[in-house]
């Protein structure tokens, strides 16, 4: 009935590293918008938890994606994640401060800063092979199989000439 949730060490590591960066950004902007460090801390802590869950789901979705071009992929991922993250920040900023305008302001400030930070985070993680052992092995097997297929085809073609 329920699909089993497969835990990926890469997705967990990416989620935690991004959440650390994102939480510091949320803390800073909430503090600047409200003038209250305590509000910044509250919004940052609550959104850390909710966004860890959302980010992990986002990573699972994109891991299965067929978008291979790295720049196109990073840009689309950046915008799709920022949409999810901004909605989360606006709603929780509103709930925790009691003021919808505060939630909107925090969300607007974060939109630009976090897109830039996230794009850099994605580019860095794209270059890191951490947690990709199975994917790398699968690609190697595909390459070996495709080489064998070509060799068999060439063999058949050569055999037909004789």
C-alpha positions in Angstrom: 0.0 0.0 0.0 2.7 2.5 1.0 5.9 2.8 -1.1 9.0 2.1 0.9 11.1 5.2 1.5 14.6 4.6 0.3 17.1 6.6 2.3 20.0 8.0 0.3 23.1 9.2 2.1 23.8 11.7 -0.7 20.3 13.3 -0.3 20.6 13.4 3.4 24.1 15.0 3.2 22.9 17.5 0.6 19.8 18.3 2.7 21.8 18.9 5.9 24.4 21.0 4.2 21.8 23.2 2.4 19.7 23.4 5.5 22.6 24.8 7.5 23.3 27.5 4.8 19.5 28.2 4.4 18.9 28.5 8.1 21.6 31.0 8.6 20.1 33.1 5.8 16.6 32.8 7.3 17.9 33.8 10.7 19.6 36.9 9.3 16.7 38.1 7.1 14.1 37.5 9.8 16.2 39.4 12.3 16.7 42.3 9.9 12.9 42.4 8.9 11.6 42.1 12.5 14.4 43.8 14.4 14.0 40.9 16.9 16.7 38.2 17.1 14.3 35.9 18.9 11.8 36.0 16.0 14.7 35.3 13.7 15.7 32.3 15.8 12.1 31.0 16.0 11.4 31.2 12.3 14.8 29.8 11.4 14.5 26.8 13.8 11.0 25.9 12.7 11.7 26.3 9.0 14.9 24.2 9.4 12.7 21.2 10.3 10.0 21.7 7.7 12.4 22.5 4.9 14.6 19.4 5.7 11.5 17.3 4.9 10.6 19.4 1.8 14.1 19.4 0.5 14.5 15.7 0.8 11.3 15.1 -1.1 12.6 17.6 -3.7 15.9 15.8 -4.0 14.1 12.4 -4.5 12.0 13.9 -7.3 15.0 15.4 -9.1 17.1 12.3 -8.6 14.6 10.5 -10.8 14.4 13.3 -13.3 15.5 12.9 -16.9 16.9 16.4 -17.2 20.6 15.7 -17.8 22.0 19.1 -19.0 23.7 20.3 -15.9 23.2 24.1 -16.3 19.5 23.7 -17.4 19.0 21.2 -14.5 20.6 23.5 -11.9 18.5 26.5 -13.1 15.2 24.5 -13.1 16.0 22.9 -9.7 16.9 26.4 -8.3 13.6 27.9 -9.3 11.5 24.9 -8.3 13.1 24.6 -4.9 12.9 28.4 -4.3 9.2 28.3 -5.0 8.7 25.5 -2.4 11.0 27.2 0.1 9.5 30.6 -0.2 6.0 29.3 0.3 7.2 27.5 3.5 9.0 30.7 4.8 6.1 33.0 4.1 3.5 30.8 5.7 5.6 30.0 8.8 6.9 33.6 9.1 3.3 34.7 9.2 2.2 32.1 11.7 5.2 32.6 14.0 5.2 36.4 14.0 1.4 36.8 13.7 1.9 39.3 10.8 1.4 38.3 7.2 3.4 41.2 5.9 6.4 40.1 7.9 6.1 36.6 6.3 6.0 38.2 2.9 8.9 40.5 3.5 11.1 37.6 4.8 10.1 35.5 1.8 10.8 38.3 -0.7 14.3 39.0 0.7 15.2 35.3 0.9 14.1 34.7 -2.7 17.0 36.4 -4.2 19.7 35.5 -1.7 18.7 31.9 -1.5 18.5 31.4 -5.2 22.1 32.6 -5.5 23.2 30.4 -2.6 21.3 27.4 -3.8 22.7 27.6 -7.3 26.2 27.6 -5.9 25.3 24.7 -3.6 24.0 22.7 -6.5 27.0 23.4 -8.7 29.3 22.2 -5.9 27.3 19.0 -5.2 27.1 18.2 -8.9 30.9 17.9 -8.9 31.0 15.7 -5.7 30.6 11.9 -6.2 29.6 11.3 -2.5 26.8 8.7 -2.4 26.8 8.0 -6.1 28.5 4.6 -6.0 25.5 2.7 -7.4 24.9 5.3 -10.1 28.6 5.3 -11.2 28.6 1.5 -11.3 25.4 1.5 -13.4 26.9 3.9 -15.9 30.0 1.8 -16.2 27.9 -1.3 -16.8 25.9 0.5 -19.5 29.1 1.5 -21.2 30.4 -2.0 -21.1 27.1 -3.4 -22.5 27.0 -0.8 -25.2 30.6 -1.6 -26.2 29.8 -5.3 -26.3 26.7 -4.7 -28.4 28.8 -2.7 -30.9 31.4 -5.4 -30.9 28.8 -8.1 -31.6 27.2 -6.0 -34.3 30.6 -5.4 -35.9 31.4 -9.1 -35.7 28.1 -10.0 -37.4 28.7 -7.4 -40.1 32.2 -8.8 -40.7 31.0 -12.3 -40.7 28.4 -11.5 -43.3 31.1 -10.1 -45.6 33.0 -13.4 -45.6 
